[in-house]
Amino acid sequence: MTARLTVIGSGTLVPSADRASPCHLVESGSDMLLLDVGPGAVHGLARLGKPWWKISHIVLTHYHTDHMGDLPHLLFALKWAAPSPRTRPLHVLGPPGLSVRTEALRAAHGDFIVAPGFTVVYEEIDTRTTWTEAEASLQLRFLPTPHAEGSVAVRVNTEGGSIGYTGDTGPDPALGAFFAGVDVLVSECAYADPPPANNHLSPVSVAAMARCAQPATLLLTHLYPPLEADAVPALVRDAGYSGRVFCARDGQGFCIGKAKPCSS
């Protein structure tokens, strides 16, 4: 089975005409997994011709607005705008605190957050176990990251290959081993060197992680100024990483297992 990764949003909280906030789509068989669902994600899915009404799983890596701001929009669209009735449950996974935030969203937006006309299953992540689901072809693993309270990185194993996603994170030696051998590693690279703080990665720390992980493809995302997309891959190479590296752009697709871009 061929799996596919599509970049829906490669940006940050900084408004951009070209990049939505973080969101990445993994397609594997009938499963459609969103890794984060930042502002602009739902319209981005539609713009790219993706059947947003078939999203089956969502993983929130942490609760900053730029990573989860479009969750109410997606649920609202699934309730009122889906082209056909939905029967499959939607699984929403997040770090501890998900239940509190779910209730806050319900209070702010309405009962459709928990009852949009089909089953929504909210599950708080247990980083000690591997997450699977009987109907899904996906296997998920998680690693706590030094960014925000409860933030996690995600490793997605599919029948076609594996994807790593750092979410937002500072440097951590555990990341390289956690992502070892993935087909595509989607890594934030928010800061220029020398970094002003230790809650995000920079070209030097990305290179150190990638040297350990040795992904088939390294995909850089979540860049803040003064970093420029065209320049960052070279900065990572200059920092000592010699593997295949790209800077993500919205709409970019990767065929998992082939370790190269494929048509959008």
C-alpha positions in Angstrom: 0.0 0.0 0.0 1.4 3.4 -1.0 1.1 6.1 1.6 1.3 9.8 0.8 2.2 13.0 2.7 0.9 16.3 1.6 1.9 19.7 3.1 -1.3 21.6 3.8 0.3 24.4 5.8 4.0 25.1 6.1 3.9 28.4 7.9 3.8 29.8 11.4 1.6 32.2 13.3 2.9 35.0 11.1 0.2 35.7 8.5 1.4 34.8 5.0 -0.1 34.9 1.5 1.7 31.7 0.6 1.8 29.6 3.7 -1.0 28.5 6.0 -0.3 27.5 9.6 1.0 24.0 10.4 -1.0 21.1 8.9 0.2 17.9 7.2 -2.0 15.2 5.7 -1.1 11.5 5.7 -3.1 9.3 3.4 -2.9 5.5 3.8 -5.6 3.4 2.4 -8.9 4.7 3.6 -7.2 6.6 6.5 -6.7 10.4 6.3 -4.7 11.7 9.2 -4.0 15.4 9.9 -0.9 16.2 11.8 -2.0 19.5 13.5 -4.8 21.6 12.0 -3.7 25.2 12.1 -5.6 28.2 10.7 -6.2 27.8 7.0 -6.1 24.0 7.0 -9.7 23.4 5.9 -9.6 25.8 3.0 -6.2 24.5 2.1 -7.5 20.9 1.9 -10.3 22.0 -0.4 -7.9 24.1 -2.5 -5.7 21.1 -3.1 -8.6 18.9 -4.0 -8.4 16.8 -0.9 -11.7 15.3 0.4 -11.7 17.1 3.8 -15.0 15.4 4.7 -13.1 12.0 4.8 -10.6 13.0 7.5 -10.5 10.1 9.9 -7.8 11.1 12.4 -6.3 14.2 13.8 -3.2 14.5 16.0 -2.6 17.8 17.8 1.0 18.0 18.9 0.3 20.9 21.3 -2.3 23.5 22.0 -0.9 26.7 20.5 -3.4 28.3 18.3 -1.3 28.1 15.1 -1.4 24.3 15.5 -5.1 23.7 16.3 -7.0 26.9 15.3 -8.9 25.3 12.5 -10.3 22.3 14.5 -13.7 24.1 15.2 -13.9 25.1 11.5 -13.3 21.5 10.4 -16.0 20.1 12.8 -18.4 22.9 11.7 -17.8 22.0 8.1 -18.3 18.3 8.7 -21.6 19.0 10.4 -23.1 21.4 7.8 -21.1 21.1 4.6 -20.1 17.5 4.1 -21.4 16.2 0.7 -22.6 12.9 2.2 -23.5 11.6 5.6 -20.6 10.4 7.7 -20.6 7.0 9.4 -16.9 6.6 10.4 -15.9 8.1 13.8 -13.4 10.9 13.8 -10.5 10.3 16.2 -8.9 13.4 17.7 -5.7 12.7 19.7 -3.8 15.3 21.8 -1.6 15.6 24.8 -2.9 15.8 28.4 -5.3 18.7 28.6 -7.4 17.7 25.6 -10.6 17.1 27.5 -10.4 20.6 29.2 -9.8 22.3 25.9 -12.6 20.3 24.2 -15.0 21.5 26.8 -13.8 25.1 26.4 -14.3 24.9 22.7 -17.8 23.5 23.2 -18.6 26.3 25.5 -17.2 28.9 23.0 -18.6 27.4 19.8 -21.4 25.1 20.6 -22.3 21.4 21.1 -21.1 20.5 17.5 -17.6 20.3 18.9 -18.6 17.0 20.7 -21.7 16.1 18.7 -21.5 17.2 15.1 -23.9 14.5 13.9 -21.5 11.6 14.0 -19.1 10.1 16.6 -16.1 12.2 17.6 -13.6 10.3 19.9 -11.3 12.6 21.8 -8.3 10.7 23.2 -5.5 12.0 25.4 -2.1 10.6 24.3 -0.3 8.1 26.4 3.3 8.4 25.3 4.2 5.1 26.9 2.2 3.1 24.4 1.8 2.8 20.6 -1.6 3.9 19.4 -3.5 1.8 17.0 -7.2 1.4 16.1 -9.0 -1.6 14.7 -10.2 0.1 11.5 -7.0 2.0 10.8 -3.9 1.1 8.9 -1.9 3.6 11.0 0.3 3.1 14.0 1.2 6.1 16.0 4.1 6.7 18.4 4.7 9.8 20.5 7.7 11.5 22.2 7.4 14.4 24.7 9.2 17.5 23.4 10.8 20.5 25.1 8.5 23.2 23.7 5.2 23.7 25.5 3.4 21.9 28.3 2.6 18.4 27.1 3.9 19.0 23.6 4.8 15.8 21.6 6.5 14.7 18.4 4.8 12.0 16.3 6.0 9.0 14.3 3.4 7.6 11.9 4.0 4.0 10.7 1.9 2.9 7.7 2.0 -0.2 5.5 3.8 1.9 2.9 6.4 3.5 5.1 7.0 5.9 8.0 6.7 9.7 8.6 8.2 11.7 11.4 6.8 15.0 12.5 8.6 17.1 15.2 5.7 19.4 15.9 7.3 22.3 17.7 10.3 21.4 19.7 13.6 22.5 21.1 16.8 20.4 20.8 16.6 17.0 22.4 19.0 14.0 21.8 16.0 11.6 22.0 14.5 13.0 18.8 17.2 11.4 16.5 16.6 7.9 17.8 12.9 8.3 17.8 12.8 9.2 14.1 15.5 6.8 13.0 15.0 5.5 9.5 11.8 7.3 8.6 11.0 7.9 5.0 10.1 11.6 5.5 11.0 13.6 8.5 9.0 16.9 8.7 11.1 19.1 11.0 10.5 22.6 12.3 13.4 25.0 11.8 12.0 28.1 13.4 15.2 29.9 14.6 18.3 31.1 12.9 21.7 30.3 14.5 22.6 31.2 17.2 19.1 30.5 18.5 17.6 33.1 20.8 15.9 30.4 23.0 15.8 26.6 23.4 12.2 26.0 22.5 12.6 25.7 18.8 15.1 24.1 16.4 17.7 25.9 14.2 19.7 24.7 11.3 22.5 23.4 13.6 20.1 21.5 15.9 18.1 20.2 12.9 21.3 18.9 11.3 22.4 17.2 14.5 19.0 15.4 14.8 19.0 14.4 11.1 22.5 13.0 11.3 21.2 10.6 14.0 17.8 9.9 12.4 19.1 9.5 8.8 15.7 10.0 7.1 15.4 9.3 3.4 14.0 12.9 3.1 14.2 15.8 5.5 11.5 18.4 5.0 12.0 21.7 6.8 9.0 23.7 7.9 7.7 26.4 10.4 10.4 29.0 9.6 10.3 32.4 11.2 12.1 35.5 9.9 14.9 36.1 9.3 15.1 32.6 7.9 14.3 32.3 4.2 12.9 29.2 2.6 15.4 29.1 -0.3 18.4 29.5 2.0 17.6 27.1 4.8 18.4 23.7 3.2 22.0 25.0 2.5 22.3 26.1 6.1 21.4 22.6 7.3 23.9 21.1 4.9 26.6 23.6 6.1 25.8 22.5 9.6 26.9 19.0 8.7 23.9 17.1 7.3 24.6 15.6 3.9 21.2 13.9 3.2 18.3 14.9 0.9 16.7 18.1 2.3 13.9 20.3 1.1 12.1 23.3 2.4 8.3 22.6 2.6 5.8 24.5 0.6 2.0 24.3 0.8 0.7 21.7 -1.6 3.9 19.7 -1.8 3.4 16.0 -1.9 5.6 13.0 -1.0 5.1 9.4 -1.9 6.2 7.5 1.2 8.7 4.9 0.5 10.0 6.6 -2.6 11.7 9.3 -0.7 11.1 11.9 -3.3 8.5 14.5 -4.2 5.5 13.3 -6.2 2.9 15.2 -8.2 0.4 17.2 -6.2 
